[in-house]
Amino acid sequence: MNVQSNTPDPDTWGLPAAFWSSDTCDVAQHFHDLSLVIDITLCGDWAGSTYGTSGCPGTCEQAVADPSNFKCG
């Protein structure tokens, strides 16, 4: 599966196992009081511990503190 090889390609995944249309399912009755939590810890457990062997200069914290590293183009 391409997700396990770190190359996800949803176009190759086929049809979902289930789909509940809002025409036939009262979604608000079954799904409520939910929160979406997005963690953008840029130098957390994984990235912070692998940055030193990435070949990039400095530390992860220094790279994140430099605004020029976030410019597109």
PDB file of N, CA, C and O in Angstrom:
ATOM      1  N   MET A   1       0.851  -1.184   0.000  1.00  0.00           N
ATOM      2  CA  MET A   1       0.000   0.000   0.000  1.00  0.00           C
ATOM      3  C   MET A   1       0.891   1.240   0.000  1.00  0.00           C
ATOM      4  O   MET A   1       1.876   1.282   0.737  1.00  0.00           O
ATOM      5  N   ASN A   2       0.577   2.227  -0.790  1.00  0.00           N
ATOM      6  CA  ASN A   2       1.424   3.403  -0.936  1.00  0.00           C
ATOM      7  C   ASN A   2       1.473   4.272   0.318  1.00  0.00           C
ATOM      8  O   ASN A   2       2.375   5.102   0.431  1.00  0.00           O
ATOM      9  N   VAL A   3       0.559   4.125   1.253  1.00  0.00           N
ATOM     10  CA  VAL A   3       0.623   4.886   2.504  1.00  0.00           C
ATOM     11  C   VAL A   3       1.790   4.373   3.343  1.00  0.00           C
ATOM     12  O   VAL A   3       2.518   5.161   3.947  1.00  0.00           O
ATOM     13  N   GLN A   4       1.967   3.066   3.379  1.00  0.00           N
ATOM     14  CA  GLN A   4       3.043   2.475   4.165  1.00  0.00           C
ATOM     15  C   GLN A   4       4.414   2.789   3.597  1.00  0.00           C
ATOM     16  O   GLN A   4       5.398   2.751   4.337  1.00  0.00           O
ATOM     17  N   SER A   5       4.515   3.096   2.321  1.00  0.00           N
ATOM     18  CA  SER A   5       5.798   3.449   1.716  1.00  0.00           C
ATOM     19  C   SER A   5       6.020   4.959   1.695  1.00  0.00           C
ATOM     20  O   SER A   5       6.930   5.452   1.029  1.00  0.00           O
ATOM     21  N   ASN A   6       5.173   5.695   2.438  1.00  0.00           N
ATOM     22  CA  ASN A   6       5.274   7.157   2.554  1.00  0.00           C
ATOM     23  C   ASN A   6       5.068   7.886   1.232  1.00  0.00           C
ATOM     24  O   ASN A   6       5.606   8.975   1.033  1.00  0.00           O
ATOM     25  N   THR A   7       4.292   7.290   0.328  1.00  0.00           N
ATOM     26  CA  THR A   7       3.939   7.943  -0.935  1.00  0.00           C
ATOM     27  C   THR A   7       2.443   7.816  -1.172  1.00  0.00           C
ATOM     28  O   THR A   7       2.028   7.183  -2.142  1.00  0.00           O
ATOM     29  N   PRO A   8       1.615   8.412  -0.297  1.00  0.00           N
ATOM     30  CA  PRO A   8       0.163   8.243  -0.441  1.00  0.00           C
ATOM     31  C   PRO A   8      -0.366   8.834  -1.745  1.00  0.00           C
ATOM     32  O   PRO A   8      -0.010   9.946  -2.136  1.00  0.00           O
ATOM     33  N   ASP A   9      -1.214   8.068  -2.398  1.00  0.00           N
ATOM     34  CA  ASP A   9      -1.844   8.501  -3.641  1.00  0.00           C
ATOM     35  C   ASP A   9      -3.311   8.084  -3.596  1.00  0.00           C
ATOM     36  O   ASP A   9      -3.654   6.994  -4.055  1.00  0.00           O
ATOM     37  N   PRO A  10      -4.193   8.942  -3.043  1.00  0.00           N
ATOM     38  CA  PRO A  10      -5.606   8.584  -2.880  1.00  0.00           C
ATOM     39  C   PRO A  10      -6.295   8.148  -4.171  1.00  0.00           C
ATOM     40  O   PRO A  10      -7.282   7.415  -4.122  1.00  0.00           O
ATOM     41  N   ASP A  11      -5.794   8.584  -5.318  1.00  0.00           N
ATOM     42  CA  ASP A  11      -6.421   8.194  -6.581  1.00  0.00           C
ATOM     43  C   ASP A  11      -6.324   6.692  -6.830  1.00  0.00           C
ATOM     44  O   ASP A  11      -7.083   6.157  -7.637  1.00  0.00           O
ATOM     45  N   THR A  12      -5.412   6.004  -6.159  1.00  0.00           N
ATOM     46  CA  THR A  12      -5.224   4.564  -6.374  1.00  0.00           C
ATOM     47  C   THR A  12      -5.892   3.712  -5.306  1.00  0.00           C
ATOM     48  O   THR A  12      -5.744   2.490  -5.321  1.00  0.00           O
ATOM     49  N   TRP A  13      -6.628   4.327  -4.377  1.00  0.00           N
ATOM     50  CA  TRP A  13      -7.164   3.596  -3.230  1.00  0.00           C
ATOM     51  C   TRP A  13      -8.492   2.904  -3.483  1.00  0.00           C
ATOM     52  O   TRP A  13      -8.897   2.086  -2.657  1.00  0.00           O
ATOM     53  N   GLY A  14      -9.169   3.172  -4.536  1.00  0.00           N
ATOM     54  CA  GLY A  14     -10.458   2.535  -4.774  1.00  0.00           C
ATOM     55  C   GLY A  14     -11.585   3.208  -4.011  1.00  0.00           C
ATOM     56  O   GLY A  14     -11.415   4.290  -3.450  1.00  0.00           O
ATOM     57  N   LEU A  15     -12.734   2.554  -3.998  1.00  0.00           N
ATOM     58  CA  LEU A  15     -13.916   3.117  -3.356  1.00  0.00           C
ATOM     59  C   LEU A  15     -13.844   2.970  -1.840  1.00  0.00           C
ATOM     60  O   LEU A  15     -13.280   1.999  -1.337  1.00  0.00           O
ATOM     61  N   PRO A  16     -14.415   3.930  -1.110  1.00  0.00           N
ATOM     62  CA  PRO A  16     -14.440   3.812   0.350  1.00  0.00           C
ATOM     63  C   PRO A  16     -15.328   2.636   0.775  1.00  0.00           C
ATOM     64  O   PRO A  16     -16.219   2.214   0.038  1.00  0.00           O
ATOM     65  N   ALA A  17     -15.065   2.122   1.975  1.00  0.00           N
ATOM     66  CA  ALA A  17     -15.848   0.993   2.491  1.00  0.00           C
ATOM     67  C   ALA A  17     -17.259   1.420   2.869  1.00  0.00           C
ATOM     68  O   ALA A  17     -18.168   0.590   2.890  1.00  0.00           O
ATOM     69  N   ALA A  18     -17.457   2.695   3.165  1.00  0.00           N
ATOM     70  CA  ALA A  18     -18.774   3.174   3.566  1.00  0.00           C
ATOM     71  C   ALA A  18     -18.920   4.644   3.184  1.00  0.00           C
ATOM     72  O   ALA A  18     -17.946   5.394   3.115  1.00  0.00           O
ATOM     73  N   PHE A  19     -20.179   5.031   2.939  1.00  0.00           N
ATOM     74  CA  PHE A  19     -20.485   6.420   2.654  1.00  0.00           C
ATOM     75  C   PHE A  19     -21.908   6.677   3.113  1.00  0.00           C
ATOM     76  O   PHE A  19     -22.835   5.992   2.680  1.00  0.00           O
ATOM     77  N   TRP A  20     -22.087   7.648   3.979  1.00  0.00           N
ATOM     78  CA  TRP A  20     -23.415   7.989   4.462  1.00  0.00           C
ATOM     79  C   TRP A  20     -23.782   9.375   3.965  1.00  0.00           C
ATOM     80  O   TRP A  20     -23.211  10.373   4.404  1.00  0.00           O
ATOM     81  N   SER A  21     -24.711   9.429   3.074  1.00  0.00           N
ATOM     82  CA  SER A  21     -25.164  10.685   2.513  1.00  0.00           C
ATOM     83  C   SER A  21     -26.002  11.439   3.534  1.00  0.00           C
ATOM     84  O   SER A  21     -26.742  10.831   4.307  1.00  0.00           O
ATOM     85  N   SER A  22     -25.886  12.754   3.540  1.00  0.00           N
ATOM     86  CA  SER A  22     -26.722  13.560   4.432  1.00  0.00           C
ATOM     87  C   SER A  22     -28.186  13.514   4.000  1.00  0.00           C
ATOM     88  O   SER A  22     -29.065  13.959   4.738  1.00  0.00           O
ATOM     89  N   ASP A  23     -28.453  12.977   2.808  1.00  0.00           N
ATOM     90  CA  ASP A  23     -29.831  12.807   2.360  1.00  0.00           C
ATOM     91  C   ASP A  23     -30.521  11.656   3.095  1.00  0.00           C
ATOM     92  O   ASP A  23     -31.738  11.673   3.279  1.00  0.00           O
ATOM     93  N   THR A  24     -29.742  10.658   3.515  1.00  0.00           N
ATOM     94  CA  THR A  24     -30.318   9.475   4.155  1.00  0.00           C
ATOM     95  C   THR A  24     -29.883   9.295   5.600  1.00  0.00           C
ATOM     96  O   THR A  24     -30.393   8.416   6.294  1.00  0.00           O
ATOM     97  N   CYS A  25     -28.946  10.115   6.063  1.00  0.00           N
ATOM     98  CA  CYS A  25     -28.435   9.995   7.431  1.00  0.00           C
ATOM     99  C   CYS A  25     -28.442  11.374   8.081  1.00  0.00           C
ATOM    100  O   CYS A  25     -27.913  12.330   7.513  1.00  0.00           O
ATOM    101  N   ASP A  26     -29.029  11.484   9.250  1.00  0.00           N
ATOM    102  CA  ASP A  26     -29.031  12.745   9.992  1.00  0.00           C
ATOM    103  C   ASP A  26     -27.678  12.896  10.681  1.00  0.00           C
ATOM    104  O   ASP A  26     -27.515  12.525  11.843  1.00  0.00           O
ATOM    105  N   VAL A  27     -26.727  13.439   9.958  1.00  0.00           N
ATOM    106  CA  VAL A  27     -25.351  13.546  10.432  1.00  0.00           C
ATOM    107  C   VAL A  27     -25.283  14.304  11.757  1.00  0.00           C
ATOM    108  O   VAL A  27     -24.547  13.895  12.654  1.00  0.00           O
ATOM    109  N   ALA A  28     -26.018  15.377  11.898  1.00  0.00           N
ATOM    110  CA  ALA A  28     -25.987  16.181  13.124  1.00  0.00           C
ATOM    111  C   ALA A  28     -26.470  15.396  14.343  1.00  0.00           C
ATOM    112  O   ALA A  28     -26.080  15.702  15.470  1.00  0.00           O
ATOM    113  N   GLN A  29     -27.303  14.402  14.127  1.00  0.00           N
ATOM    114  CA  GLN A  29     -27.788  13.580  15.236  1.00  0.00           C
ATOM    115  C   GLN A  29     -26.686  12.657  15.762  1.00  0.00           C
ATOM    116  O   GLN A  29     -26.653  12.343  16.952  1.00  0.00           O
ATOM    117  N   HIS A  30     -25.803  12.233  14.891  1.00  0.00           N
ATOM    118  CA  HIS A  30     -24.782  11.248  15.264  1.00  0.00           C
ATOM    119  C   HIS A  30     -23.408  11.856  15.529  1.00  0.00           C
ATOM    120  O   HIS A  30     -22.613  11.275  16.267  1.00  0.00           O
ATOM    121  N   PHE A  31     -23.120  12.992  14.950  1.00  0.00           N
ATOM    122  CA  PHE A  31     -21.812  13.629  15.095  1.00  0.00           C
ATOM    123  C   PHE A  31     -21.999  15.054  15.595  1.00  0.00           C
ATOM    124  O   PHE A  31     -22.494  15.908  14.859  1.00  0.00           O
ATOM    125  N   HIS A  32     -21.609  15.320  16.835  1.00  0.00           N
ATOM    126  CA  HIS A  32     -21.733  16.655  17.404  1.00  0.00           C
ATOM    127  C   HIS A  32     -20.694  16.813  18.508  1.00  0.00           C
ATOM    128  O   HIS A  32     -20.090  15.836  18.952  1.00  0.00           O
ATOM    129  N   ASP A  33     -20.498  18.020  18.935  1.00  0.00           N
ATOM    130  CA  ASP A  33     -19.536  18.341  19.993  1.00  0.00           C
ATOM    131  C   ASP A  33     -18.143  17.785  19.686  1.00  0.00           C
ATOM    132  O   ASP A  33     -17.486  17.226  20.565  1.00  0.00           O
ATOM    133  N   LEU A  34     -17.701  17.939  18.451  1.00  0.00           N
ATOM    134  CA  LEU A  34     -16.396  17.451  18.032  1.00  0.00           C
ATOM    135  C   LEU A  34     -15.399  18.605  17.961  1.00  0.00           C
ATOM    136  O   LEU A  34     -15.783  19.760  17.778  1.00  0.00           O
ATOM    137  N   SER A  35     -14.151  18.287  18.105  1.00  0.00           N
ATOM    138  CA  SER A  35     -13.083  19.277  17.968  1.00  0.00           C
ATOM    139  C   SER A  35     -12.020  18.737  17.034  1.00  0.00           C
ATOM    140  O   SER A  35     -11.687  17.553  17.084  1.00  0.00           O
ATOM    141  N   LEU A  36     -11.492  19.588  16.190  1.00  0.00           N
ATOM    142  CA  LEU A  36     -10.395  19.234  15.315  1.00  0.00           C
ATOM    143  C   LEU A  36      -9.129  19.800  15.944  1.00  0.00           C
ATOM    144  O   LEU A  36      -9.030  21.006  16.170  1.00  0.00           O
ATOM    145  N   VAL A  37      -8.169  18.938  16.224  1.00  0.00           N
ATOM    146  CA  VAL A  37      -6.922  19.364  16.842  1.00  0.00           C
ATOM    147  C   VAL A  37      -5.807  19.179  15.823  1.00  0.00           C
ATOM    148  O   VAL A  37      -5.577  18.071  15.337  1.00  0.00           O
ATOM    149  N   ILE A  38      -5.117  20.268  15.505  1.00  0.00           N
ATOM    150  CA  ILE A  38      -4.005  20.225  14.568  1.00  0.00           C
ATOM    151  C   ILE A  38      -2.740  20.590  15.339  1.00  0.00           C
ATOM    152  O   ILE A  38      -2.642  21.672  15.917  1.00  0.00           O
ATOM    153  N   ASP A  39      -1.791  19.691  15.339  1.00  0.00           N
ATOM    154  CA  ASP A  39      -0.532  19.902  16.054  1.00  0.00           C
ATOM    155  C   ASP A  39       0.550  20.273  15.043  1.00  0.00           C
ATOM    156  O   ASP A  39       0.890  19.475  14.170  1.00  0.00           O
ATOM    157  N   ILE A  40       1.082  21.470  15.161  1.00  0.00           N
ATOM    158  CA  ILE A  40       2.136  21.905  14.250  1.00  0.00           C
ATOM    159  C   ILE A  40       3.470  22.021  14.981  1.00  0.00           C
ATOM    160  O   ILE A  40       4.255  22.933  14.723  1.00  0.00           O
ATOM    161  N   THR A  41       3.712  21.103  15.880  1.00  0.00           N
ATOM    162  CA  THR A  41       4.970  21.091  16.619  1.00  0.00           C
ATOM    163  C   THR A  41       6.102  20.797  15.627  1.00  0.00           C
ATOM    164  O   THR A  41       6.363  19.638  15.306  1.00  0.00           O
ATOM    165  N   LEU A  42       6.750  21.818  15.160  1.00  0.00           N
ATOM    166  CA  LEU A  42       7.740  21.669  14.096  1.00  0.00           C
ATOM    167  C   LEU A  42       9.024  20.985  14.550  1.00  0.00           C
ATOM    168  O   LEU A  42       9.694  20.345  13.740  1.00  0.00           O
ATOM    169  N   CYS A  43       9.370  21.102  15.792  1.00  0.00           N
ATOM    170  CA  CYS A  43      10.597  20.470  16.302  1.00  0.00           C
ATOM    171  C   CYS A  43      10.270  19.533  17.459  1.00  0.00           C
ATOM    172  O   CYS A  43      10.991  19.503  18.457  1.00  0.00           O
ATOM    173  N   GLY A  44       9.212  18.787  17.332  1.00  0.00           N
ATOM    174  CA  GLY A  44       8.774  17.876  18.393  1.00  0.00           C
ATOM    175  C   GLY A  44       9.617  16.617  18.463  1.00  0.00           C
ATOM    176  O   GLY A  44      10.762  16.597  18.012  1.00  0.00           O
ATOM    177  N   ASP A  45       9.047  15.575  19.025  1.00  0.00           N
ATOM    178  CA  ASP A  45       9.776  14.327  19.259  1.00  0.00           C
ATOM    179  C   ASP A  45      10.407  13.759  17.997  1.00  0.00           C
ATOM    180  O   ASP A  45      11.577  13.374  18.008  1.00  0.00           O
ATOM    181  N   TRP A  46       9.633  13.703  16.894  1.00  0.00           N
ATOM    182  CA  TRP A  46      10.171  13.093  15.677  1.00  0.00           C
ATOM    183  C   TRP A  46      11.140  14.028  14.952  1.00  0.00           C
ATOM    184  O   TRP A  46      12.303  13.679  14.751  1.00  0.00           O
ATOM    185  N   ALA A  47      10.671  15.202  14.563  1.00  0.00           N
ATOM    186  CA  ALA A  47      11.512  16.115  13.781  1.00  0.00           C
ATOM    187  C   ALA A  47      12.706  16.606  14.583  1.00  0.00           C
ATOM    188  O   ALA A  47      13.807  16.724  14.043  1.00  0.00           O
ATOM    189  N   GLY A  48      12.506  16.890  15.847  1.00  0.00           N
ATOM    190  CA  GLY A  48      13.606  17.381  16.669  1.00  0.00           C
ATOM    191  C   GLY A  48      14.728  16.377  16.803  1.00  0.00           C
ATOM    192  O   GLY A  48      15.896  16.760  16.871  1.00  0.00           O
ATOM    193  N   SER A  49      14.395  15.093  16.843  1.00  0.00           N
ATOM    194  CA  SER A  49      15.436  14.079  17.022  1.00  0.00           C
ATOM    195  C   SER A  49      16.085  13.656  15.707  1.00  0.00           C
ATOM    196  O   SER A  49      17.176  13.087  15.724  1.00  0.00           O
ATOM    197  N   THR A  50      15.446  13.917  14.570  1.00  0.00           N
ATOM    198  CA  THR A  50      16.035  13.512  13.291  1.00  0.00           C
ATOM    199  C   THR A  50      16.724  14.658  12.554  1.00  0.00           C
ATOM    200  O   THR A  50      17.479  14.421  11.611  1.00  0.00           O
ATOM    201  N   TYR A  51      16.475  15.878  12.968  1.00  0.00           N
ATOM    202  CA  TYR A  51      17.028  17.025  12.249  1.00  0.00           C
ATOM    203  C   TYR A  51      18.563  16.984  12.230  1.00  0.00           C
ATOM    204  O   TYR A  51      19.182  17.297  11.214  1.00  0.00           O
ATOM    205  N   GLY A  52      19.162  16.600  13.345  1.00  0.00           N
ATOM    206  CA  GLY A  52      20.623  16.597  13.443  1.00  0.00           C
ATOM    207  C   GLY A  52      21.310  15.708  12.433  1.00  0.00           C
ATOM    208  O   GLY A  52      22.469  15.949  12.097  1.00  0.00           O
ATOM    209  N   THR A  53      20.631  14.688  11.940  1.00  0.00           N
ATOM    210  CA  THR A  53      21.226  13.782  10.950  1.00  0.00           C
ATOM    211  C   THR A  53      20.716  14.056   9.541  1.00  0.00           C
ATOM    212  O   THR A  53      20.963  13.267   8.629  1.00  0.00           O
ATOM    213  N   SER A  54      20.001  15.176   9.353  1.00  0.00           N
ATOM    214  CA  SER A  54      19.403  15.484   8.046  1.00  0.00           C
ATOM    215  C   SER A  54      20.396  16.119   7.072  1.00  0.00           C
ATOM    216  O   SER A  54      20.143  16.179   5.868  1.00  0.00           O
ATOM    217  N   GLY A  55      21.520  16.588   7.598  1.00  0.00           N
ATOM    218  CA  GLY A  55      22.479  17.273   6.743  1.00  0.00           C
ATOM    219  C   GLY A  55      22.223  18.767   6.647  1.00  0.00           C
ATOM    220  O   GLY A  55      22.969  19.481   5.976  1.00  0.00           O
ATOM    221  N   CYS A  56      21.181  19.249   7.305  1.00  0.00           N
ATOM    222  CA  CYS A  56      20.878  20.676   7.303  1.00  0.00           C
ATOM    223  C   CYS A  56      21.684  21.375   8.396  1.00  0.00           C
ATOM    224  O   CYS A  56      22.000  20.766   9.418  1.00  0.00           O
ATOM    225  N   PRO A  57      22.015  22.642   8.187  1.00  0.00           N
ATOM    226  CA  PRO A  57      22.839  23.351   9.172  1.00  0.00           C
ATOM    227  C   PRO A  57      22.070  23.721  10.443  1.00  0.00           C
ATOM    228  O   PRO A  57      20.848  23.868  10.413  1.00  0.00           O
ATOM    229  N   GLY A  58      22.778  23.869  11.540  1.00  0.00           N
ATOM    230  CA  GLY A  58      22.191  24.340  12.789  1.00  0.00           C
ATOM    231  C   GLY A  58      21.265  23.322  13.425  1.00  0.00           C
ATOM    232  O   GLY A  58      21.401  22.114  13.226  1.00  0.00           O
ATOM    233  N   THR A  59      20.320  23.841  14.196  1.00  0.00           N
ATOM    234  CA  THR A  59      19.346  22.993  14.875  1.00  0.00           C
ATOM    235  C   THR A  59      17.971  23.205  14.265  1.00  0.00           C
ATOM    236  O   THR A  59      17.752  24.147  13.504  1.00  0.00           O
ATOM    237  N   CYS A  60      17.067  22.333  14.603  1.00  0.00           N
ATOM    238  CA  CYS A  60      15.692  22.481  14.132  1.00  0.00           C
ATOM    239  C   CYS A  60      15.112  23.808  14.622  1.00  0.00           C
ATOM    240  O   CYS A  60      14.444  24.517  13.869  1.00  0.00           O
ATOM    241  N   GLU A  61      15.367  24.132  15.872  1.00  0.00           N
ATOM    242  CA  GLU A  61      14.854  25.375  16.446  1.00  0.00           C
ATOM    243  C   GLU A  61      15.371  26.599  15.695  1.00  0.00           C
ATOM    244  O   GLU A  61      14.624  27.552  15.473  1.00  0.00           O
ATOM    245  N   GLN A  62      16.644  26.579  15.303  1.00  0.00           N
ATOM    246  CA  GLN A  62      17.215  27.702  14.548  1.00  0.00           C
ATOM    247  C   GLN A  62      16.569  27.805  13.167  1.00  0.00           C
ATOM    248  O   GLN A  62      16.290  28.907  12.695  1.00  0.00           O
ATOM    249  N   ALA A  63      16.333  26.680  12.525  1.00  0.00           N
ATOM    250  CA  ALA A  63      15.724  26.682  11.195  1.00  0.00           C
ATOM    251  C   ALA A  63      14.296  27.223  11.254  1.00  0.00           C
ATOM    252  O   ALA A  63      13.884  27.982  10.377  1.00  0.00           O
ATOM    253  N   VAL A  64      13.546  26.838  12.275  1.00  0.00           N
ATOM    254  CA  VAL A  64      12.166  27.294  12.417  1.00  0.00           C
ATOM    255  C   VAL A  64      12.114  28.782  12.757  1.00  0.00           C
ATOM    256  O   VAL A  64      11.172  29.472  12.367  1.00  0.00           O
ATOM    257  N   ALA A  65      13.102  29.276  13.469  1.00  0.00           N
ATOM    258  CA  ALA A  65      13.121  30.686  13.863  1.00  0.00           C
ATOM    259  C   ALA A  65      13.479  31.613  12.702  1.00  0.00           C
ATOM    260  O   ALA A  65      13.292  32.825  12.813  1.00  0.00           O
ATOM    261  N   ASP A  66      13.986  31.081  11.600  1.00  0.00           N
ATOM    262  CA  ASP A  66      14.404  31.892  10.458  1.00  0.00           C
ATOM    263  C   ASP A  66      13.248  32.002   9.451  1.00  0.00           C
ATOM    264  O   ASP A  66      12.940  31.025   8.769  1.00  0.00           O
ATOM    265  N   PRO A  67      12.603  33.174   9.347  1.00  0.00           N
ATOM    266  CA  PRO A  67      11.458  33.332   8.446  1.00  0.00           C
ATOM    267  C   PRO A  67      11.761  33.036   6.985  1.00  0.00           C
ATOM    268  O   PRO A  67      10.853  32.688   6.230  1.00  0.00           O
ATOM    269  N   SER A  68      13.019  33.165   6.569  1.00  0.00           N
ATOM    270  CA  SER A  68      13.344  32.908   5.164  1.00  0.00           C
ATOM    271  C   SER A  68      13.163  31.440   4.789  1.00  0.00           C
ATOM    272  O   SER A  68      13.080  31.114   3.605  1.00  0.00           O
ATOM    273  N   ASN A  69      13.100  30.559   5.768  1.00  0.00           N
ATOM    274  CA  ASN A  69      12.887  29.136   5.493  1.00  0.00           C
ATOM    275  C   ASN A  69      11.420  28.815   5.166  1.00  0.00           C
ATOM    276  O   ASN A  69      11.102  27.678   4.816  1.00  0.00           O
ATOM    277  N   PHE A  70      10.537  29.798   5.276  1.00  0.00           N
ATOM    278  CA  PHE A  70       9.122  29.580   5.023  1.00  0.00           C
ATOM    279  C   PHE A  70       8.620  30.331   3.794  1.00  0.00           C
ATOM    280  O   PHE A  70       7.411  30.458   3.605  1.00  0.00           O
ATOM    281  N   LYS A  71       9.525  30.832   2.956  1.00  0.00           N
ATOM    282  CA  LYS A  71       9.132  31.535   1.748  1.00  0.00           C
ATOM    283  C   LYS A  71       8.912  30.550   0.635  1.00  0.00           C
ATOM    284  O   LYS A  71       9.727  29.651   0.428  1.00  0.00           O
ATOM    285  N   CYS A  72       7.826  30.701  -0.082  1.00  0.00           N
ATOM    286  CA  CYS A  72       7.523  29.852  -1.225  1.00  0.00           C
ATOM    287  C   CYS A  72       8.097  30.485  -2.486  1.00  0.00           C
ATOM    288  O   CYS A  72       8.225  31.704  -2.595  1.00  0.00           O
ATOM    289  N   GLY A  73       8.429  29.642  -3.409  1.00  0.00           N
ATOM    290  CA  GLY A  73       8.823  30.174  -4.701  1.00  0.00           C
ATOM    291  C   GLY A  73      10.140  29.931  -5.091  1.00  0.00           C
ATOM    292  O   GLY A  73      10.551  30.349  -6.173  1.00  0.00           O
TER     293      GLY A  73
END
